[in-house]
Amino acid sequence: MYTIYIEDLKVEAVIGILDFERVKPQPITIQCKIEYIKENDDFINYAEVVTFIEQMLVTQKYALIEEALDEIIEALIIKYKQIKSIRLKLSKPKILDNCIVGVEAFRKI
């Protein structure tokens, strides 16, 4: 079993339900951990995973972080059949003045 770590990936995206969040992209920080089994020398390319996550966040304009997490995780599981578990965390470092908030999801296949 192998583990891919993506730490502190930063993306500007529209995500949220507040009026001002729907107008202008805001910083999102992503943490991801993927455990997978190598099949026939077929490794998961972590650079592809990074680009995939970035593209989904930038193009989809999610209302809720939870929706983004669910869609991204499901899409990654479909794209990479070798995945055995995935943990994805999306944080909004600038939405509140006194803290960083976010949501994390975990799936085990």
N, C-alpha and C positions, 0 to 999 in steps of 0.2 A: 504494500500500500504506500502511496506517495501523498504528500500534502503540499498544496500550493497556498502560499500566503500573499495576499495583496494588502498592503498597509498604507494608510494615509493617502489614498488616491483622491485627488481633488477634481471636482467637476462643477461647472456653473449650470444650473438647471432650474426649470420652473417646477416646483413641487410644493404643494400646500393648499389650504382652503381659504386662507385669509385673502382679502382683496389685493393687497400689495404683493402677496406671493404669486399671484396669477399673472402679474404684469411684467415683472423683471426677473431674470434668472438670479438665483442666489447660490452662494457656495454650499456644496454638499461634500462631505468627506466619507469615503467608503473604506470599509474593512471587509475582507473576504477570506475565508478559509475553505478550501475544497480538498476533500480526501477522495482519492480515486485509485483504481487498480489499472495497471498498464495491461493493455491487450495487444498482443502481436507487435510489440515495439511501438505502439501508438500512444505517445505521451500527449497530455493536454498542454497546449502552448499557452503559457500564462500571459504573453503579450496579446494574443487573440482574445482571451478572457477580459483583459483590461479594456480593450477597444470595444468589445461587445457590451460591457456594462456601461461604459461612457455613452455609446450610441443610444442605448435604450433610455437612459436618463435624459439626454439632451433632446431626443425626438418625441418622447411620449407626453410630457407635461402632466405628470400625475397629480391627483388631488391629495392623496394620502401617502405617507411613507410606506404604510402597510401594503397598499396596492402595488407600489413600485417593487417592494421586496418580493411579494408573491409572483409578480410577472417575470422579474429578472431570474429568480430561482428556478421557476418552471421552465423558462426558455433555456437556461443553462443545462438543466437536467435532460431536456429533449436533445439539445445540440451535442452534448457529451455523455454518451451512454455509460462511460466508465465511472462516472461520479457515484460515490457511495454515501457521501454526506457533504452538506454545504451549509456554512454559516455566513450570513451576510448582514452587515450593519451599515445603516445610513444615518449620518449625523448632520445637523444644521448648526454649524458653529457660530452663526451670527444672528439667529432668529430672536434670541433673548440676550439681554445685556450682561447678565450675571452668570451664565452657564452655557454649556454645550448640551443640546438635547438630541436624541436620536432613538431609533428603534432597531432591534435586531431580530432576525428570524433564523431558525435552524431546521433543516430537513435531513432525515436519514432515510436512505433508500435500501 
